């Protein structure tokens, strides 16, 4: 278990560790280094417990936090409060953040896989909600189609609440597209204009749930991948749900059917 040295505190904003964390705000840096930042006590502890590999943990200088056994030999540094607060992305930052490697989760082999295909969702909070719901509903893999916001964006990570360490998150390529087509005879596109209600179709076989952009709807790719279109019936004049809610409803309907 790590012990925190009393004089091991970062006092300069130009410290190399802080510079690196700032650089990880950029998608290209995250992708090249295969690393991302996680903020918050619960999120960091959850990542460690789930087996995530942390490279470094930073604590606000006055934080009352001690490493657990799951932190292993991760370097832990304290940062003077003002500099730490400037480093964090949230307006009222929690007193801990960490740099984690991209998780290397292997999609589970299943006779009836459940894929979440995210087709151009641009809002990071919605994507985080989708990832959290996909993990909770037992989805096999979360697939990021072109035009989708970076799943390791800070807002997405915070909204995901540990989902990044619990479900494989992969970018779509031709090989994966072929796998989805071969293993998922049911490929459902959620769209408000569809006639078929979402709960009138069987999702217990190999299934891909396709969720399109909030603003622009599904792409040509999403439409071409789908074998059917479904809608979520709405009451009281509500015209639509955001992508995070709509996808969650679909995912948990699949989970409900599979429990039977």
Secondary structure, DSSP 4 states (H G I P E B T S, - for coil): -----TT-EE--TT-HHHHHHHHTTSHHHHHHHTEEEEESHHHHHHHHHTT--EEEEEEETT------GGGTT-EEEEE-HHHHHHHSSSTT--SEEEEEEPP-PPPPP-TT-EEEEEES---HHHHHHHHHHHHHTT-SEEEE-TTPPPTTSHHHHHHHTTGGGTSEEEE--HHHHHHHHHH-SEEEEE-TT-SEEGGGS--SSSEEEEEEBTTTB--HHHHHH-SEEEE----TT-----HHHHHHHHHHHHHHHHH-
